[in-house]
């Protein structure tokens, strides 16, 4: 079966690009992000993170994409 056929009707596909083999976990990743909490004029909370992920390094050059 071709991979296109397997995933062609999928609504959502989650690819764990940090995993270097099929049994590697990803849920216990230690991420310590700093953020700033603010509220808008209606009192709704917003969180602004102080760092931005490196998409090119973390996704494009990840093990899954090589």
N, C-alpha and C positions, 0 to 999 in steps of 0.2 A: 504494500500500500504506500502510495506516495505521501510525503509529509504535507503537501498542499491540501490533499483530500482529508487528512486527519484534522487539520486545524481550520479548514475553510468555513465551517459553520459555527466556529467558536465565537461566543460573545466577548469573552475576555480570556487572555492568555497571560499567565504570570511566568516570567522568565527570571530565574535567580542568577543574575550575571556574576555575582561574587563567588558562586560555588565553583570549585575547581574539579569536582567529581560528583556523581549522581547522589551520593549519600551525605554530602556536606549540608550542614544546617545553615539557616539564615535568620531565624527568629531571635536568637540570643545575641545579635550583633550589638556591640557596645557603642552606642552613639551618644555623645554628650554634647548636645546642641544648646547654644546659648540663645535666648530669645528675649524680646521685649514685649510686655503685655500692654496693650492700649485699648481704649473703648472709643467707639464712634459716637456721634451726636445722639444716637438713640440708646446708647448704653450697651451695645453689642460688643462682645470681646473679640479682639484680634490679637494674634501672636505673630510677631515679625522676627524671623530668624536672622541672626547676625552673620551667618556664614552660608555660602552657596556651594552646593555640590559641584564637583568637576565632571560634567556630563561626558565630555570627550574621554577622560581617563576612566571614570567609573562605569560607563556604559559602552561606548564605542570600542575601547581597547580591553574590555573585560574578557575573561577566559571563554565565555560562551560565544562571543563574537569573533574569536580567532580560529 
